[in-house]
Amino acid sequence: MSDSTYMTPLSQVMKRLEEKGYGAEFRTKKDKGAVLDDGDKSYSAEDLKIVKVYRFEGESDPADMAILYAIQANDGKHGYLLDAYGTYSDEEQQYHIEFIKKVPADKDERLDDID
């Protein structure tokens, strides 16, 4: 996401994250916190940290409006959490937003070359 002239597509950023070990998806579940790739273990906001944030704003396509969070769990697991906003947000959006607000941030410099 360099500037308004050119923005790296979401799919390319996700591919680069996967190459760096952040290919699994965290999903927020209303009464479970976050679950990694629909596994059995759930994580509270305190178990996670956001290490990089990527924002995508579609100038011509509302489907491109998203925020992608690179996430590390306290047990060493890595992944991402995708947050669609605008037209494509869902009914659990408020829970999702409140959960993300509780996750602390701590930058990972290994992800600085992805944007």
Sequence and secondary structure as in RCSB ss.txt:
>XXXX:A:sequence
MSDSTYMTPLSQVMKRLEEKGYGAEFRTKKDKGAVLDDGDKSYSAEDLKIVKVYRFEGESDPADMAILYAIQAND
GKHGYLLDAYGTYSDEEQQYHIEFIKKVPADKDERLDDID
>XXXX:A:secstr
   SS    HHHHHHHHHHTT  SBEEEETTTEEEETT S EE GGGEEEEEEEEE  SS GGG EEEEEEEETT
S EEEEEEE GGG  TTHHHHHHHHHHS B   GGGTT  
